[in-house]
Amino acid sequence: MMDYSKQVKEIATYFRKNEKDVKDFKMGIEFEHFIIDKETLKTINYFDENGVRDTLKELEALGWEGYYEGEYILGLSKDDKFITLEPGSQFEFSMKPQKDIMGIEKVYFEFLGQIIPILERKNQYLIAVGYHPETQIEDIKILPKQRYDYMFNYFKTKGSHAHNMMKGTASLQIAMDYKSEEDYVKKFRITNAFGPVMFALFDNAFYFEGEKWPKHNVRTLIWENCDNDRSGVVEGTFDPEFGYEKYAQYILNHPPIFVDDGKTLHFTGNKLAKEVFDPENYTEDELEHILTMVFPDVRTKKYVEIRMMDSIPYPLNLSVLALWKGVLYNEDNVEKAYDYVKGITEEDIQRAKQDIIEKGLDGKLKGETVYDRGNWLLEVAKTGLAEQERKYLQPLEDMLKMKKNPYAITQEKQSLGKKEAIEWCTLNKLIEVE
């Protein structure tokens, strides 16, 4: 029998250990993309001729270091840059945390500068959308990775759209530091309270299973029907006693699906984390694995991870970073935003999610439209950024002035044909290929 109070304390200690001094605050970001055929818009699978495996191999030949599972190349790293694959071969790019947005932009363009010429030769697009625009979910092959096999089989018993989540969605995720438990709690509550706003502002899934999606926010609907054990808002987020230990209890009372001892993956099924996490004998890698096996809107690791945004193209993707940096890395703005969301409950957020699926930007969060709340957040963010970073908010500001989101931009173009409608979401156009 594991010592539950010791388990809680070990996880809480991990969070405390990762507090940062304000002068050391950095930002992390993960960009997820699909690789699709330029003509048919169908997904490029891992095993296809000129498929994702071959693209990884070509990058490896350019000096990236391959990560293998058996004979399969499943990821790459080079200096501070990382490429990983999601279960449906979604192409995820991340980097070591950076202090400023300019640094993130530079590293992202270095990555694009290497991958786009490879894809151009194959007549393929790298595209940032929230859901795959063409291919049916059963036609997207699962990646040959043991962890994904375990998850795929586990999710069969869960929500109706769990496999859509694994293979058909792509998101933008950002990570923000915290300086203390009090600071962590404020940031965690603020970002959760703005969850429906983030889902709606950055809704970028006009097509679903090859057809026009008749409502809005398809990724919101998918997450609501994925696995309630590990998605949505962390229970107790808005309770007075919420903090490191409460989040630790949330982790311990959910099943991690499998555990990783550094050598082998062990399937644990419906066993809860508190049944498998040994607080007397564990590695940091084991603990970090357990922390990544829940998928709430906002997640706690070494940082606060904000996960609601669909994958969106440049430069709008950097607007998200600027938005949250302007709010969360300015003391006055943290207080202002924390005061603004006081009184919002988990139930309010749940109702708002249902409303944005039906009404998009006109959906309401506690009596106010998510569009108006998004504008409020934007105005606050502007005051928290230095001039050279404020410019990154411009794409978001321009979009909101027209009362649009990415879904609406694609909707306007749909009469031109699907390929033309989503072309603005491709990244190929950013890089000149000789």
ZADO-193437 format. One line per 10 residues: number of its first residue (from 1); their letters; for each residue z, x, y of N, C-alpha, C. Coordinates in steps of 0.02 Angstrom, whole numbers, plus 50000, padded with zeros to 5 digits. Layout:
residues N
NUM> a> Z:X:Y:Z:X:Y:Z:X:Y; ...
***
This chain:
residues 434
1> mmdyskqvke> 50000:50043:49940:50000:50000:50000:50000:50045:50063; 49951:50033:50107:49947:50073:50168:50001:50050:50219; 50022:50097:50260:50071:50081:50313:50033:50054:50373; 50036:49988:50383:49996:49955:50434:50014:49979:50505; 50078:49986:50520:50098:50007:50587:50073:50078:50601; 50073:50120:50549:50047:50189:50556:49971:50187:50567; 49937:50143:50532:49865:50135:50541:49849:50117:50614; 49886:50068:50640:49876:50045:50709:49886:50103:50757; 49941:50139:50747:49958:50194:50792:49906:50250:50790; 49880:50266:50731:49830:50319:50724:49767:50301:50764
11> iatyfrknek> 49745:50239:50758:49683:50218:50793:49696:50216:50868; 49754:50190:50888:49771:50187:50960:49775:50258:50989; 49801:50304:50950:49806:50374:50972:49736:50404:50983; 49690:50386:50940:49620:50409:50947:49592:50386:51014; 49603:50322:51032:49579:50296:51096:49612:50333:51155; 49677:50344:51148:49714:50377:51202:49690:50449:51211; 49675:50481:51156:49652:50551:51156:49585:50557:51193; 49548:50504:51195:49481:50506:51225:49479:50480:51297; 49537:50471:51327:49538:50457:51399:49510:50517:51437; 49475:50505:51492:49444:50559:51529:49471:50559:51601
21> dvkdfkmgie> 49473:50618:51629:49487:50625:51701:49427:50597:51739; 49439:50563:51794:49385:50531:51832:49330:50581:51850; 49348:50642:51866:49297:50692:51885:49253:50711:51825; 49275:50694:51765:49236:50710:51705:49198:50650:51677; 49200:50593:51712:49166:50533:51688:49091:50547:51679; 49065:50526:51623:48993:50531:51609:48969:50463:51583; 48903:50459:51572:48874:50397:51546:48833:50415:51484; 48836:50372:51434:48793:50379:51375:48744:50321:51373; 48688:50332:51339:48638:50278:51335:48600:50285:51269; 48583:50228:51240:48540:50226:51181:48481:50179:51196
31> fehfiidket> 48421:50207:51191:48360:50168:51201:48330:50151:51133; 48324:50087:51116:48291:50069:51054:48220:50045:51069; 48173:50064:51027:48103:50046:51036:48074:50023:50969; 48018:49988:50972:47976:49977:50913:47914:50020:50919; 47887:50040:50861:47821:50071:50860:47774:50019:50829; 47722:50000:50867:47676:49948:50844:47604:49971:50850; 47560:49940:50812:47489:49953:50815:47461:49925:50880; 47421:49963:50916:47396:49941:50982:47352:49879:50977; 47315:49873:50922:47268:49817:50917:47300:49754:50888; 47335:49763:50831:47362:49704:50796:47432:49686:50820
41> lktinyfden> 47466:49733:50853:47536:49726:50875:47585:49724:50817; 47561:49735:50756:47605:49733:50698:47649:49796:50696; 47706:49789:50663:47753:49845:50659:47723:49903:50620; 47741:49963:50639:47725:50022:50599:47786:50037:50557; 47779:50029:50491:47835:50039:50446:47845:50113:50431; 47900:50129:50402:47919:50198:50386:47867:50230:50339; 47847:50193:50287:47805:50221:50234:47730:50215:50247; 47711:50180:50301:47639:50171:50314:47603:50237:50321; 47537:50236:50308:47495:50293:50327:47499:50298:50403; 47510:50357:50429:47524:50366:50501:47587:50328:50522
51> gvrdtlkele> 47633:50320:50475:47693:50281:50488:47748:50320:50522; 47807:50289:50525:47863:50318:50561:47886:50384:50530; 47884:50388:50463:47902:50451:50430:47857:50508:50453; 47792:50494:50457:47745:50546:50479:47758:50567:50552; 47776:50518:50594:47791:50534:50664:47852:50579:50669; 47903:50565:50628:47962:50609:50627:47943:50680:50605; 47900:50683:50554:47878:50748:50529:47840:50787:50583; 47799:50752:50622:47761:50786:50676:47808:50812:50730; 47860:50773:50745:47910:50797:50794:47948:50857:50766; 47963:50854:50701:47998:50910:50669:47956:50974:50675
61> algwegyyeg> 47891:50967:50669:47846:51025:50676:47845:51052:50747; 47867:51011:50795:47870:51033:50866:47937:51065:50883; 47980:51074:50832:48043:51109:50845:48105:51066:50840; 48098:51001:50825:48156:50959:50814:48185:50975:50745; 48250:50967:50738:48282:50978:50672:48289:50912:50636; 48263:50909:50575:48263:50847:50537:48329:50834:50502; 48347:50770:50499:48405:50748:50459:48377:50711:50398; 48397:50733:50339:48368:50704:50278:48422:50670:50236; 48400:50617:50201:48440:50587:50148:48397:50591:50086; 48413:50639:50042:48368:50653:49986:48303:50681:50013
71> eyilglskdd> 48248:50651:49992:48182:50676:50015:48160:50644:50081; 48198:50596:50105:48176:50557:50163:48202:50585:50229; 48158:50597:50276:48179:50617:50343:48197:50553:50382; 48259:50551:50407:48284:50489:50437:48307:50497:50510; 48305:50558:50535:48326:50568:50604:48309:50639:50626; 48318:50652:50690:48301:50717:50719:48351:50734:50774; 48359:50798:50786:48397:50819:50845:48365:50882:50874; 48373:50889:50939:48347:50948:50973:48388:50958:51037; 48422:51013:51042:48467:51025:51099:48515:50966:51105; 48513:50930:51160:48559:50873:51170:48525:50806:51159
81> kfitlepgsq> 48469:50806:51123:48431:50744:51112:48434:50724:51038; 48436:50658:51026:48442:50633:50958:48395:50574:50947; 48362:50574:50889:48321:50518:50868:48349:50492:50802; 48363:50428:50800:48386:50396:50738:48344:50334:50726; 48345:50309:50665:48307:50249:50649:48355:50192:50631; 48341:50134:50658:48378:50073:50639:48347:50045:50574; 48378:49994:50544:48356:49972:50477:48283:49952:50471; 48253:49925:50523:48182:49906:50521:48137:49959:50550; 48160:50021:50550:48125:50079:50578:48119:50076:50655; 48162:50035:50687:48166:50039:50760:48183:50111:50779
91> fefsmkpqkd> 48150:50136:50829:48154:50206:50849:48205:50213:50905; 48262:50242:50890:48316:50246:50939:48321:50318:50966; 48323:50322:51032:48331:50387:51065:48397:50388:51104; 48435:50441:51095:48497:50449:51134:48505:50522:51153; 48555:50534:51192:48566:50602:51217:48641:50613:51228; 48661:50675:51237:48731:50688:51255:48745:50655:51322; 48806:50630:51333:48822:50597:51396:48807:50641:51457; 48787:50608:51511:48767:50643:51572:48809:50617:51631; 48817:50658:51682:48855:50637:51741:48814:50593:51788; 48748:50605:51790:48709:50566:51838:48647:50536:51805
101> imgiekvyfe> 48619:50485:51838:48563:50448:51810:48500:50491:51811; 48493:50534:51861:48435:50578:51865:48430:50621:51802; 48487:50646:51779:48487:50687:51718:48464:50648:51658; 48486:50585:51652:48466:50542:51596:48390:50528:51600; 48366:50514:51660:48295:50501:51669:48253:50562:51648; 48274:50620:51667:48238:50682:51650:48233:50692:51575; 48290:50683:51540:48291:50693:51467:48249:50640:51432; 48252:50578:51457:48212:50524:51427:48137:50540:51432; 48116:50565:51490:48046:50582:51499:48025:50643:51457; 48072:50688:51444:48056:50743:51398:48040:50716:51328
111> flgqiipile> 48080:50668:51306:48068:50635:51241:48001:50599:51241; 47988:50559:51293:47924:50522:51296:47865:50570:51297; 47873:50626:51332:47820:50675:51337:47800:50705:51270; 47847:50704:51222:47831:50730:51156:47807:50676:51108; 47836:50617:51112:47817:50566:51062:47753:50528:51080; 47741:50516:51144:47683:50474:51164:47617:50506:51142; 47605:50571:51152:47541:50600:51128:47530:50591:51053; 47585:50595:51014:47580:50585:50941:47558:50513:50926; 47589:50464:50960:47573:50394:50948:47504:50376:50974; 47484:50405:51030:47417:50392:51057:47363:50412:51007
121> rknqyliavg> 47372:50468:50973:47323:50490:50924:47317:50440:50866; 47371:50402:50854:47371:50353:50799:47356:50282:50823; 47340:50276:50888:47327:50211:50918:47388:50164:50911; 47446:50192:50928:47509:50155:50923:47545:50154:50990; 47583:50101:50999:47624:50094:51060:47697:50107:51043; 47733:50138:51090:47806:50137:51090:47824:50082:51139; 47860:50031:51116:47870:49972:51158:47944:49953:51160; 47966:49930:51218:48036:49908:51227:48037:49833:51238; 48053:49797:51185:48062:49724:51187:48123:49706:51145; 48151:49648:51156:48213:49629:51121:48203:49606:51050
131> yhpetqiedi> 48141:49581:51035:48126:49560:50967:48054:49578:50952; 48041:49595:50889:47973:49616:50871:47922:49561:50888; 47867:49578:50924:47823:49527:50951:47777:49494:50900; 47768:49524:50842:47715:49499:50797:47736:49492:50724; 47763:49544:50694:47773:49546:50622:47829:49499:50599; 47816:49464:50543:47867:49421:50512:47923:49465:50483; 47984:49439:50485:48042:49480:50466:48037:49504:50393; 48010:49462:50348:48005:49483:50278:47953:49538:50267; 47910:49549:50316:47859:49601:50311:47881:49668:50340; 47942:49669:50369:47969:49732:50395:48011:49763:50340
141> kilpkqrydy> 47991:49821:50317:48026:49853:50261:48091:49885:50285; 48141:49880:50242:48206:49911:50258:48201:49987:50249; 48233:50023:50292:48232:50096:50290:48265:50122:50226; 48239:50176:50196:48269:50203:50134:48334:50241:50147; 48384:50205:50168:48448:50236:50187:48503:50197:50152; 48547:50232:50116:48596:50196:50075:48639:50149:50116; 48659:50170:50175:48703:50127:50216:48669:50061:50232; 48603:50063:50242:48566:50002:50259:48557:49958:50198; 48551:49988:50139:48549:49947:50078:48614:49908:50070; 48670:49943:50081:48736:49910:50076:48740:49853:50127
151> mfnyfktkgs> 48720:49867:50189:48725:49816:50241:48679:49757:50227; 48618:49772:50204:48568:49720:50190:48595:49672:50138; 48623:49699:50085:48649:49657:50031:48713:49620:50052; 48755:49653:50090:48816:49621:50115:48799:49561:50159; 48751:49571:50205:48734:49519:50253:48700:49459:50221; 48675:49466:50159:48644:49409:50125:48693:49350:50120; 48757:49366:50118:48808:49314:50110:48835:49289:50177; 48808:49316:50232:48835:49300:50298:48789:49254:50336; 48780:49266:50401:48743:49219:50444:48669:49214:50428; 48639:49160:50452:48569:49144:50438:48520:49195:50468
161> hahnmmkgta> 48541:49231:50520:48495:49277:50554:48516:49350:50549; 48558:49367:50499:48583:49436:50494:48526:49486:50482; 48477:49466:50442:48422:49513:50428:48375:49517:50488; 48370:49464:50527:48333:49469:50591:48365:49520:50636; 48432:49519:50638:48468:49567:50680:48453:49639:50657; 48456:49650:50592:48448:49718:50566:48377:49746:50578; 48327:49704:50564:48259:49730:50561:48215:49709:50620; 48234:49656:50656:48189:49628:50706:48209:49637:50779; 48271:49659:50791:48295:49664:50860:48297:49736:50885; 48294:49742:50950:48304:49808:50982:48342:49797:51047
171> slqiamdyks> 48387:49844:51062:48431:49835:51119:48434:49899:51161; 48468:49892:51216:48486:49949:51259:48562:49949:51261; 48592:50006:51245:48665:50010:51245:48688:50067:51290; 48740:50054:51327:48767:50107:51370:48841:50116:51358; 48864:50177:51371:48934:50195:51358:48965:50221:51422; 49025:50196:51438:49060:50215:51499:49131:50239:51482; 49154:50290:51517:49220:50319:51505:49276:50278:51537; 49337:50291:51514:49397:50260:51543:49449:50314:51552; 49494:50305:51601:49543:50358:51617:49613:50344:51589; 49627:50282:51571:49694:50263:51548:49687:50198:51510
181> eedyvkkfri> 49741:50177:51478:49739:50113:51442:49728:50055:51490; 49760:50058:51547:49751:50004:51597:49679:50001:51621; 49649:50059:51634:49579:50062:51655:49533:50037:51600; 49548:50056:51538:49510:50033:51480:49511:49956:51475; 49571:49927:51480:49578:49854:51473:49536:49819:51527; 49540:49844:51589:49502:49812:51644:49428:49816:51630; 49404:49874:51611:49332:49883:51598:49310:49841:51538; 49351:49838:51488:49334:49799:51428:49329:49725:51445; 49377:49700:51484:49375:49629:51503:49317:49613:51550; 49306:49657:51599:49251:49645:51647:49185:49640:51610
191> tnafgpvmfa> 49171:49689:51568:49106:49691:51534:49098:49632:51486; 49152:49613:51452:49148:49554:51409:49136:49491:51448; 49171:49485:51505:49164:49424:51545:49093:49416:51572; 49060:49472:51585:48991:49471:51608:48940:49470:51550; 48965:49462:51489:48920:49463:51431:48861:49415:51436; 48873:49351:51448:48817:49304:51452:48769:49321:51510; 48796:49351:51563:48754:49372:51620:48707:49428:51598; 48734:49477:51561:48693:49533:51537:48640:49509:51487; 48659:49465:51441:48611:49437:51394:48553:49404:51432; 48570:49364:51483:48519:49324:51517:48477:49366:51566
201> lfdnafyfeg> 48508:49411:51603:48471:49452:51652:48420:49496:51617; 48437:49519:51557:48393:49567:51523:48363:49538:51459; 48355:49473:51458:48321:49439:51402:48248:49461:51401; 48227:49496:51348:48159:49522:51345:48127:49506:51277; 48136:49443:51255:48107:49423:51191:48071:49356:51200; 48010:49360:51227:47970:49299:51237:47939:49276:51171; 47925:49325:51126:47895:49308:51061:47945:49319:51005; 47942:49274:50955:47986:49278:50897:47944:49260:50836; 47944:49305:50787:47904:49296:50726:47831:49281:50743; 47805:49314:50794:47735:49308:50812:47718:49250:50858
211> ekwpkhnvrt> 47765:49203:50868:47752:49144:50909:47795:49145:50972; 47775:49106:51021:47816:49098:51081:47883:49069:51061; 47936:49099:51084:48004:49073:51072:48015:49014:51119; 48031:48954:51093:48033:48895:51137:48094:48891:51183; 48144:48932:51171:48203:48930:51214:48210:48996:51251; 48271:49022:51258:48283:49086:51291:48331:49127:51247; 48338:49190:51265:48391:49232:51236:48395:49230:51160; 48340:49249:51128:48338:49246:51055:48388:49295:51024; 48399:49353:51056:48448:49400:51028:48519:49371:51030; 48534:49332:51081:48599:49299:51084:48607:49252:51024
221> liwencdndr> 48555:49212:51012:48558:49165:50956:48564:49203:50890; 48528:49257:50882:48531:49297:50820:48602:49323:50809; 48632:49352:50862:48700:49378:50854:48751:49323:50840; 48738:49264:50868:48784:49208:50855:48778:49183:50783; 48725:49202:50749:48714:49180:50679:48703:49240:50634; 48743:49291:50645:48735:49354:50607:48794:49363:50560; 48852:49376:50588:48912:49386:50547:48971:49381:50595; 49002:49323:50596:49056:49312:50645:49116:49358:50635; 49120:49390:50576:49173:49439:50565:49169:49497:50614; 49109:49513:50636:49100:49578:50670:49057:49574:50732
231> sgvvegtfdp> 49046:49514:50759:49006:49509:50820:49040:49462:50870; 49008:49453:50929:49038:49411:50980:49089:49449:51022; 49138:49412:51047:49192:49442:51088:49251:49458:51042; 49278:49518:51050:49337:49538:51010:49394:49488:51024; 49421:49460:50970:49475:49411:50978:49534:49442:51016; 49559:49404:51064:49618:49427:51101:49602:49469:51162; 49538:49479:51177:49519:49521:51234:49554:49501:51299; 49563:49436:51309:49592:49412:51372:49666:49394:51366; 49697:49411:51308:49768:49400:51300:49807:49451:51341; 49865:49432:51367:49904:49478:51410:49920:49544:51377
241> efgyekyaqy> 49930:49544:51311:49952:49605:51277:49894:49647:51250; 49833:49630:51268:49775:49667:51242:49777:49740:51265; 49758:49785:51220:49756:49857:51235:49733:49895:51174; 49747:49959:51172:49725:50001:51116:49749:49974:51048; 49812:49954:51045:49839:49932:50980:49808:49866:50958; 49795:49822:51004:49763:49758:50986:49692:49770:50961; 49657:49816:50993:49589:49831:50968:49593:49864:50899; 49643:49906:50889:49653:49937:50824:49665:49884:50770; 49704:49833:50787:49717:49778:50740:49653:49740:50724; 49612:49731:50775:49547:49698:50764:49506:49737:50712
251> ilnhppifvd> 49503:49803:50720:49466:49846:50674:49496:49840:50603; 49561:49844:50598:49594:49846:50533:49587:49780:50494; 49577:49726:50530:49575:49660:50497:49504:49634:50488; 49456:49682:50488:49386:49664:50473:49359:49712:50420; 49313:49688:50379:49288:49732:50326:49237:49782:50352; 49244:49846:50334:49196:49896:50356:49132:49899:50313; 49127:49858:50262:49069:49854:50216:49067:49914:50168; 49071:49975:50196:49075:50035:50155:49112:50088:50194; 49137:50138:50159:49170:50194:50192:49132:50258:50175; 49140:50306:50219:49104:50370:50213:49155:50426:50213
261> dgktlhftgn> 49162:50461:50156:49211:50515:50153:49181:50583:50171; 49120:50581:50199:49087:50643:50219:49041:50670:50166; 49050:50646:50104:49006:50667:50050:48969:50608:50020; 49006:50553:50011:48978:50495:49977:48995:50431:50014; 48950:50382:50010:48965:50316:50036:48993:50273:49980; 49047:50237:49994:49079:50194:49944:49077:50122:49970; 49044:50079:49933:49040:50009:49952:49109:49976:49945; 49131:49942:49998:49198:49911:49996:49194:49835:50003; 49133:49808:50014:49123:49736:50014:49167:49699:50064; 49206:49651:50039:49248:49610:50083:49318:49638:50094
271> klakevfdpe> 49332:49697:50068:49397:49728:50081:49404:49742:50155; 49463:49729:50183:49475:49742:50253:49487:49817:50265; 49476:49839:50326:49486:49910:50342:49557:49931:50327; 49606:49887:50336:49675:49906:50324:49689:49919:50250; 49644:49895:50207:49651:49908:50135:49620:49975:50114; 49580:50005:50158:49544:50066:50138:49557:50126:50184; 49584:50114:50244:49596:50169:50290:49664:50200:50278; 49665:50263:50257:49727:50298:50242:49750:50336:50305; 49803:50312:50338:49824:50345:50401:49855:50414:50391; 49871:50430:50328:49901:50495:50313:49849:50548:50295
281> nytedelehi> 49789:50524:50278:49740:50571:50251:49669:50546:50269; 49646:50563:50328:49580:50541:50349:49550:50593:50395; 49485:50592:50401:49451:50636:50449:49430:50594:50509; 49418:50627:50565:49395:50590:50624:49329:50556:50610; 49286:50587:50570:49222:50557:50552:49232:50491:50515; 49281:50489:50470:49295:50427:50433:49317:50371:50480; 49362:50389:50527:49385:50339:50575:49327:50315:50619; 49287:50362:50643:49231:50343:50686:49181:50299:50650; 49172:50311:50586:49128:50268:50546:49154:50196:50546; 49219:50188:50533:49249:50121:50532:49240:50086:50599
291> ltmvfpdvrt> 49248:50124:50653:49240:50095:50721:49169:50071:50734; 49120:50102:50699:49050:50082:50711:49027:50026:50665; 49070:50004:50620:49049:49951:50573:49068:49881:50597; 49085:49874:50660:49090:49809:50692:49039:49809:50750; 49013:49751:50767:48959:49748:50816:48973:49696:50871; 49032:49699:50902:49045:49650:50956:49003:49665:51017; 49002:49617:51064:48963:49626:51126:48983:49690:51162; 49048:49703:51163:49074:49765:51193:49118:49798:51140; 49106:49862:51128:49139:49896:51073:49179:49956:51101; 49233:49973:51067:49273:50030:51086:49263:50087:51037
301> kkyveirmmd> 49244:50145:51063:49242:50206:51023:49277:50259:51066; 49242:50314:51081:49271:50362:51128:49261:50338:51199; 49232:50281:51206:49212:50252:51270:49205:50177:51261; 49191:50143:51316:49176:50071:51314:49100:50065:51307; 49078:50035:51253:49006:50029:51239:48983:49957:51253; 48934:49951:51298:48909:49886:51321:48842:49873:51286; 48839:49816:51248:48786:49809:51198:48743:49746:51205; 48748:49711:51260:48716:49645:51264:48643:49646:51283; 48619:49700:51315:48553:49700:51344:48498:49708:51292; 48445:49669:51298:48385:49681:51257:48356:49749:51275
311> sipyplnlsv> 48316:49776:51230:48277:49835:51247:48229:49816:51304; 48229:49856:51356:48186:49842:51414:48152:49906:51436; 48093:49900:51466:48055:49961:51483:48081:49996:51545; 48059:50058:51553:48072:50097:51613:48031:50065:51670; 48058:50062:51732:48122:50090:51756:48181:50040:51754; 48167:49980:51728:48220:49929:51728:48279:49951:51684; 48264:49990:51631:48319:50011:51587:48371:50053:51625; 48348:50093:51674:48396:50134:51711:48434:50092:51763; 48407:50034:51781:48444:49988:51825:48510:49967:51793; 48510:49960:51727:48571:49939:51692:48625:49992:51701
321> lalwkgvlyn> 48605:50055:51692:48652:50110:51703:48679:50110:51774; 48634:50103:51822:48655:50103:51892:48702:50045:51907; 48686:49987:51879:48727:49928:51889:48799:49940:51867; 48807:49966:51806:48875:49974:51780:48909:50037:51808; 48870:50088:51825:48902:50145:51857:48930:50125:51926; 48891:50086:51963:48913:50064:52029:48975:50021:52028; 48985:49985:51973:49044:49942:51967:49103:49979:51935; 49090:50010:51877:49146:50036:51836:49169:50105:51856; 49129:50143:51894:49150:50210:51914:49169:50213:51988; 49188:50155:52014:49213:50151:52082:49278:50111:52080
331> ednvekaydy> 49333:50142:52099:49400:50110:52091:49404:50042:52124; 49379:50038:52187:49382:49974:52223:49342:49921:52187; 49283:49941:52160:49240:49891:52127:49268:49868:52060; 49303:49912:52026:49337:49891:51964:49387:49836:51981; 49426:49846:52034:49476:49796:52053:49442:49730:52075; 49388:49738:52114:49351:49679:52138:49323:49639:52080; 49292:49674:52032:49262:49639:51975:49315:49610:51930; 49371:49646:51922:49425:49621:51880:49455:49557:51909; 49462:49556:51974:49487:49496:52008:49437:49438:52000; 49372:49455:52004:49318:49405:52001:49316:49370:51933
341> vkgiteediq> 49332:49406:51879:49326:49376:51811:49392:49347:51787; 49445:49353:51827:49509:49324:51805:49501:49250:51791; 49528:49228:51736:49523:49157:51720:49467:49142:51672; 49419:49188:51663:49366:49177:51614:49395:49190:51544; 49381:49145:51498:49409:49148:51430:49354:49160:51379; 49375:49175:51318:49327:49182:51263:49287:49117:51254; 49321:49061:51263:49287:48995:51255:49234:48987:51310; 49249:49008:51371:49200:49004:51426:49138:49045:51409; 49149:49105:51381:49093:49149:51363:49051:49118:51308; 49086:49089:51259:49051:49057:51203:49007:48999:51228
351> rakqdiiekg> 49035:48958:51271:48996:48901:51299:48936:48927:51339; 48948:48980:51378:48894:49007:51419:48837:49034:51376; 48855:49064:51320:48802:49090:51275:48757:49033:51250; 48788:48978:51232:48747:48920:51210:48704:48895:51268; 48731:48896:51327:48695:48870:51386:48636:48914:51405; 48644:48980:51400:48588:49024:51419:48531:49021:51368; 48547:49005:51305:48494:48995:51255:48450:48936:51275; 48481:48885:51303:48443:48825:51324:48412:48834:51393; 48447:48866:51439:48426:48864:51510:48412:48932:51541; 48420:48986:51504:48405:49052:51532:48449:49068:51591
361> ldgklkgetv> 48419:49090:51646:48456:49111:51706:48494:49053:51739; 48474:48992:51723:48509:48933:51751:48570:48913:51710; 48580:48947:51653:48640:48933:51613:48702:48950:51653; 48756:48915:51638:48817:48924:51679:48873:48957:51640; 48909:49000:51676:48970:49031:51652:49026:49007:51697; 49068:48965:51670:49124:48937:51707:49102:48910:51775; 49054:48864:51775:49036:48828:51835:48987:48862:51881; 48969:48924:51867:48923:48961:51911:48866:48988:51868; 48804:48985:51894:48748:49009:51853:48754:49083:51840; 48727:49104:51782:48727:49176:51766:48684:49214:51816
371> ydrgnwllev> 48634:49180:51843:48591:49211:51894:48633:49229:51956; 48673:49182:51979:48715:49195:52038:48767:49249:52024; 48796:49247:51964:48845:49297:51946:48812:49366:51941; 48751:49368:51917:48714:49431:51913:48701:49460:51982; 48683:49417:52030:48672:49439:52099:48737:49465:52130; 48792:49432:52114:48857:49456:52140:48870:49527:52114; 48859:49537:52050:48872:49603:52019:48827:49656:52050; 48765:49639:52062:48717:49685:52092:48740:49707:52162; 48762:49660:52202:48785:49676:52270:48846:49722:52268; 48891:49710:52222:48950:49753:52215:48928:49823:52194
381> aktglaeqer> 48883:49826:52145:48861:49892:52119:48832:49935:52174; 48794:49904:52220:48762:49942:52274:48813:49982:52314; 48872:49954:52324:48923:49987:52366:48956:50045:52329; 48946:50049:52263:48981:50101:52224:48939:50161:52206; 48877:50163:52231:48832:50217:52213:48814:50260:52273; 48805:50324:52261:48778:50368:52313:48705:50350:52324; 48679:50368:52382:48611:50346:52400:48558:50365:52349; 48563:50426:52321:48511:50449:52275:48511:50409:52210; 48567:50375:52194:48568:50335:52133:48558:50261:52147; 48566:50240:52209:48557:50170:52226:48485:50147:52213
391> kylqpledml> 48438:50194:52219:48367:50176:52209:48354:50149:52139; 48396:50168:52091:48386:50144:52022:48400:50070:52014; 48434:50041:52063:48446:49968:52062:48385:49928:52085; 48338:49962:52118:48282:49927:52150:48241:49883:52101; 48223:49908:52041:48185:49864:51995:48222:49799:51978; 48288:49805:51970:48328:49745:51955:48330:49699:52016; 48340:49729:52074:48343:49689:52136:48277:49653:52147; 48221:49687:52137:48155:49656:52147:48146:49597:52098; 48168:49607:52036:48160:49554:51986:48203:49494:52003; 48265:49506:52024:48310:49450:52039:48290:49413:52104
401> kmkknpyait> 48259:49450:52150:48235:49417:52211:48185:49362:52194; 48146:49374:52141:48097:49324:52119:48126:49275:52069; 48191:49281:52057:48227:49241:52007:48192:49244:51939; 48183:49306:51918:48151:49317:51853:48194:49363:51811; 48179:49364:51746:48204:49414:51700:48144:49438:51659; 48151:49487:51614:48093:49510:51577:48056:49455:51538; 48095:49408:51510:48065:49351:51475:48015:49315:51521; 48036:49302:51583:47995:49266:51631:47933:49306:51651; 47940:49372:51655:47883:49415:51673:47829:49410:51619; 47850:49413:51555:47802:49406:51500:47774:49336:51498
411> qekqslgkke> 47815:49286:51510:47793:49216:51509:47736:49206:51559; 47743:49236:51618:47690:49229:51669:47624:49258:51647; 47626:49308:51603:47566:49343:51582:47537:49315:51517; 47570:49266:51486:47550:49245:51419:47479:49219:51415; 47453:49189:51469:47385:49161:51467:47333:49216:51460; 47351:49279:51474:47305:49335:51466:47296:49355:51393; 47341:49331:51351:47343:49351:51280:47405:49392:51267; 47428:49392:51205:47492:49424:51188:47492:49499:51204; 47438:49533:51186:47435:49605:51197:47443:49621:51272; 47407:49585:51313:47410:49596:51386:47478:49574:51414
421> aiewctlnkl> 47507:49522:51384:47571:49496:51409:47628:49545:51400; 47626:49583:51345:47682:49629:51331:47666:49701:51350; 47606:49713:51375:47586:49782:51390:47633:49816:51440; 47662:49776:51485:47707:49805:51535:47771:49834:51503; 47784:49814:51440:47843:49839:51405:47829:49902:51365; 47767:49926:51365:47751:49987:51329:47770:50048:51370; 47786:50102:51336:47805:50163:51370:47747:50213:51374; 47693:50200:51336:47637:50247:51335:47609:50260:51404; 47608:50208:51446:47576:50214:51512:47613:50263:51558; 47674:50282:51539:47713:50327:51582:47693:50400:51574
431> ieve> 47658:50415:51519:47642:50485:51504:47566:50493:51502; 47540:50540:51540:47469:50553:51538:47454:50597:51477; 47407:50575:51437:47389:50612:51377:47319:50642:51387; 47314:50707:51377:47248:50739:51388:47203:50726:51328
***
